[in-house]
Amino acid sequence: MADNTYTATLARGDSSETIELELIQGAPQRTITRSVDVNGESVDEVWELDPDGPDYTYRPGGYEDRAYS
């Protein structure tokens, strides 16, 4: 792992995945987006850094360009 990257955990319920992310000015990214397939449509899913989670844990925060009530 390079000095400008860190290992992040994407945690969703009972499953998780680890990925490498770049530090931004020495700090972890607050949010990241990843393209996912939802009902046959490609959408950007937002992941938010959990400030109370272990290490660099991200939790799903919803989808970009979607209205939530």
GIFEN-V646906 format. One record per helix or strand of 2 or more residues. SS is the DSSP state (a for helix, b for strand). FROM is the first residue (numbers start at 1). LEN is the number of residues. If there is no record, write none. Layout:
SS:FROM:LEN ; SS:FROM:LEN
//
This chain:
b:5:8 ; b:15:8 ; b:31:8 ; b:41:9 ; b:57:7
//
